[in-house]
Amino acid sequence: MATGNRKLLALLQRPLEPTFYPKDDGKTVIDLPENYLTERYRPIGDNLQSRFSTDADTRIPVRNVGTPNIAFAEAVARRGGFSLFNEKHRKIAGELITLFVNQPDVESLMAVASYARDRLNPMLFQYALSVAIQHRPDTKDINIPSLLQLFPDSFVDPSVFPKAREEGTVVLQENRMTIDIPMSFTASDREEEQRLAYLREDIGVNLHHWHWHLVYPGDGPDQVVRKDRRGELFYYMHQQLIARYNVERFCARLGRVRPLTNLRVPLSEGYFPKIIRSVNNRAFPPRPQNQALTDINRVDDDVIFTVTDLENWEKRISDSIDVGYVEGPNGQRIQLTEENGVDILGNIMEPSSLSINRQYYGSYHGNLHNIIAYSHDPEGRFLEGYGVVGEFQTAMRDPTFYRLHAQVDNMFHRFKNMLQPYPANQLNYNGIQIQSLAAQLNRPNAPANVLLTYWQRSQVDLATGLDFGPQGNVFASFTHLQHAPFTFRLTVNNTGARRRGTCRIFIGPKTDERNIPLTYQEQRILMVELDKFTVTLNPGSNTIVRRSEQSSVTIPYERTFRSAAISNQTGSEQYRFCNCGWPSHLLIPKGTPEGMTFDLFAMISDYTGDTVNQEFDENVDCNDSHSFCGLRDRLYPDRRPMGYPFDHRAPTNIRTLQEFVRPNTNMALTNVQIRFTNTVIART
C-alpha cells in the first residue's frame, strides 16, 4: 500500500510506462487530473482511467496545482541520452532538482513530479526526483530504489531481456525459472583487460558510482550541493577506486593502470560494451583499439571543447598546486592549505557548482570523460551517442575510466606530496600498544590470517525495470566475486586511564605484478581502507572484535539489490537506508589460487584529534558506510584528512611500511593471505 510520503515511490517504477499505468504489480494506480495527461493520451483520458484502475488496491489522487513550467528541462530529448558530464544537462538537472525541492509540501511535489514524469527524459527525471527526495526534510527517509530496478539495461547483457519477457508473459508466477546473466560477455580471454571484467562490470560497483553522485550532485540548490568536505570526498572515493583497481590488477598479474598523461596518444584499450539504452533501444557505441582523442564539436549536444582546452585546464590546476594557491574570479588568491586544499581542488576538478573559478579552471574531469565518450564520433556526423564513459552508472565498465581517474588522482597526489610528513605526535598515541592483530574466517578451527574469495551466484528481480513487461517477479541470476565472512581481532594495551580511539584498518599489496617488493612511497597510495570505527579502551588489556560485515566502507547486498516495488517498502525504522557505499562482496581483493600475501595494517589514533564533536551511531539509518559517503545532514565523522595516515609522504629515511610502523606502538602489521577458489556457490 502506498501511504504517506511513500506514494512518491509509485513514480520511481518502470520509468518508460505512462504515469497513469498501474504500478506495484497492478495494485497501485495514480489518478491524474485530465490536463496532466500528455497530448497523446488526453483525448482518451476517461477510457484510460477506467481501463487500468479496476483491479487496483490503492488509488493515489494527484492534486491539480496547475501546469508547472518545465520547458527548460524539455531541452534534454525525452528519448535521448542524459549525461551529467554534459554541462548543459547538469545545469538542467540542477534546475529540476530545485523545482522539486522548493515545492511547499509532499502533495505539491507529487503533483509537479507526476506532470513532469511523462514529458521529460526518464533518466533526468529519475535522477532529479531521487536527489530531491533524499534532500527534502519531509521525504528523506523514503527508500530510493536501486537504479538496477529502474534501468537494468545499464547493467545487464541485453540478451537477457527477451528471455525475461517471454518467461514473465508465458509462464505463471509460481512456475517461472531464473534466467542466467552471462559473466564476462564483453570480450574473450584474448583481451588482457578482460581479466578485470569481474570488477569493472560488477553490478554493485557501477551502482555505487551512480549512488555516490546521487548523494553528491554537482549542481542544484546550494543546500543540496554544499556538503561537508564534498570536494575531498570526490578525491578520496575515487582515489580508493584506483587503489583497489591496481591491487586487483596485481592479483591478475597485470601492471598498474597507466594514467592518461598525454591526450595526443591514441587509446590502446578498446571497449565493446554490448549494453543498450532502453529509452531509445540503441546500443552504447563501442570504441576500437588505438582510438585517437580529438577536439569535440558536438554542436547539437552543446559539448564543444578542444584537446588544448583540457591541456590548459590541467596546467592551470598544476601551476596553482605548485604555487600553493588558486585564483578566484576577481583575481584574488585563495591559499591551498593542508586543511582545505584537497576540498578546493576536488570541487575545481570535478567540477561542481562549488568550483571557485570554473571560467578559469574549466571542466577538467568532466571533459576528460567527454573526450573519451565521444571519441568515436567527435563531431556527431554519424549521429552516434556517447560511449559508456559518458554516464555515471556505466562509466566504470570501461578500462579507460581508470586511466582517466589515475590521471586525476595524480593531480591530487601532486598536492599531497607538497605537504610535510606527519610529525611523530600526529601518528603516535602515547600509552596505547597494539599487541596483536589478526583476521580469521568465521568458521571453527579456521587458521589465522587466511582469507578466502570465490564466485557467488545471486539473484535480482528485473520485473520493475521491464517497461510494458510482465507483472510479478522475473528473477535473473548473476555471478560476482565474494569473500567468506571474517573477523578482525586486536589485543590492545592501555597504560593510562579509560579513553577513546579510532581504529583504522587497511590492507595493501606487498609486491607488484612481477613479485617485486613495493617501497613505502609506492605502497601507501595502494593502501585500501577496510574499516574505521570508534573504540573505548579501558586500563590494561583490551580485546577488539570487529566483523567484516560491519565495515564502514561497504553496504550489504540487500541494500544494493532490493526491489523497488512499494509493497516491499515497509517504512519501518529498520529498513531506512541510503544506497551509497562500496558493495560488501568486494570488500577485500580477489587474491590468487595459490594465495597472495598482503600487509594488514591497523592503527588506533587519538580520538581527541579525530572527533568533530558530534556523536553518531553507525547502526542507524545509512550511517554505516560513512568512509566513502559521509553522514547525511552531518559533518564527516573524522577530523583527520581522508586516507590518514597514508595520505602524506613519509620522511626520506622511511623506505618500507615496516619502517613506518615500527616507531609507533599504536600501529600494527601482520601478513594476511587471500586465496581465490574458482568455484561458484549459490547465495542461500
Salt bridges, closest charged atoms under 4 A:
GLU17 OE2 - ARG14 NH1 3.09
ASP31 OD1 - ARG59 NH2 2.84
GLU87 OE2 - LYS91 NZ 3.24
GLU87 OE2 - ARG358 NH1 3.30
ASP105 OD1 - ARG63 NH1 3.56
GLU107 OE2 - LYS7 NZ 2.60
ASP118 OD1 - ARG117 NH1 3.63
ASP138 OD2 - ARG136 NH2 2.85
ASP141 OD2 - ARG576 NH1 3.58
ASP141 OD1 - ARG632 NH2 3.34
ASP180 OD1 - ARG457 NE 3.99
GLU192 OE2 - ARG195 NH2 3.99
GLU193 OE1 - ARG249 NH1 2.97
ASP202 OD1 - HIS585 NE2 3.09
ASP219 OD2 - ARG90 NE 2.99
ASP219 OD2 - ARG358 NH2 3.90
ASP222 OD2 - ARG226 NE 2.98
GLU232 OE1 - ARG229 NE 2.77
GLU269 OE2 - ARG258 NH2 2.94
GLU269 OE1 - ARG403 NH1 3.14
ASP301 OD2 - ARG298 NE 2.87
ASP302 OD2 - LYS88 NZ 3.20
GLU311 OE1 - ARG264 NH2 2.75
ASP319 OD2 - LYS315 NZ 2.74
ASP322 OD2 - ARG414 NH2 2.84
GLU338 OE2 - HIS648 NE2 3.46
GLU350 OE2 - HIS213 ND1 3.73
GLU350 OE1 - ARG230 NH1 2.51
ASP377 OD2 - ARG298 NH1 3.62
GLU379 OE1 - ARG381 NH2 2.65
GLU384 OE2 - ARG282 NH2 3.97
GLU391 OE2 - ARG277 NE 3.66
ASP398 OD2 - ARG287 NH1 2.66
ASP409 OD2 - HIS413 NE2 3.03
ASP512 OD2 - ARG514 NH2 2.99
GLU513 OE2 - ARG514 NE 3.62
GLU522 OE2 - ARG256 NH2 3.80
ASP531 OD2 - ARG546 NE 2.71
GLU549 OE2 - ARG547 NE 2.80
GLU573 OE1 - ARG576 NH1 2.72
GLU594 OE2 - ARG253 NH2 3.79
ASP599 OD1 - LYS510 NZ 2.88
ASP610 OD1 - ARG504 NH2 3.13
ASP610 OD1 - ARG640 NE 2.56
GLU615 OE2 - ARG500 NH1 3.25
GLU618 OE2 - ARG546 NH1 2.72
ASP624 OD1 - ARG559 NH1 3.01
ASP633 OD2 - LYS140 NZ 2.62
ASP638 OD2 - ARG504 NH1 2.77
ASP638 OD2 - LYS532 NZ 3.21
ASP647 OD2 - LYS416 NZ 2.69
ASP647 OD2 - HIS648 NE2 3.50
GLU659 OE2 - ARG655 NH2 2.97
